[in-house]
């Protein structure tokens, strides 16, 4: 399902126009991203949890040359699905 199909499904289930459903979806995604960027966890009961985690620096291999490279540490956006939806 892509974003357009999700907007259509939300509009149909909630009795909204597609424009209103798109605004609601965009606002929801924006609020989740802003909260996670600040370091907060966003837990949607029955759906899952969004969080920011740190990935440690590690050594990798360039697949083209076989040379070892250093991969820097960074923060990544993670989603853990609720066990009730699996």
N, C-alpha and C positions, 0 to 999 in steps of 0.2 A: 504494500500500500504506500503510495506516495502522498505528499502533502495535500495535493488537490483532492485526492480520494478521501483523505482523512477529513478535510474541511466539509466535503459533501456528506460524509457519514455523520459528523457532528451536527451539521445543519438539519439533517433529517431526524435524528434522534431527539434533538433539543427543541425542534420547532422554530429554528432561527433561519434567517436568510443566510445565504452563502457568504455575503459580505460581513455580517455580524459574527458568523462562525469563524471566519478567517481572522478577524480582529481579536476574538477571544483566544484562538489558538496561538497567534503571534504574541499576545500579551502574556500568556501562560509560559511559553518557551522563553521569552525574554526575562521573566521573573525568575525562572529556574536558573538560567545562565548567570544572571547577576548574583543570585544567592550563592551559587557554587563558586563563582570567581572570588567572592569575599571569604570563602572558606567554610561556609555553612553546608550542612547536609540537608537535602530536600527529600523527605520520606513521604511517599504517597501510599498509604496503607492499601494493600491489595493489588498494587501495581509494581512498585519498586523504589529504590533509593538512588539518588544522584549525589555524587561526592567528588571532591578533588583529592587526588592522592599523589604522592611523590614517587617517581621511578628513579631508582639509583643509577649512577653511572655504571657502565659496563663495557666490556670489550666485544666487538663484533668482527665480522669478516666481510670484506667487499666481495660480492659474488662474481664480479667480472674478473678481478685480478687475484683473488685469494689473499690479499694483503689484510693484516689485522688493523682495525681502526678503533678509536675510542668513541663511544657514544656517550654524550654528556647527560648528566642528570636533568630531569625536567618534571614538571607537574602535568598530570593528565586528568581528563574528565572521565569518570567511571560511572557505569550504571549497573546495579545489581537487581535483577528481577526478583519479585516476591515469589515465594514458593507456591503461593495459591494460584498463580497464573500459569505455572508450568505443567 
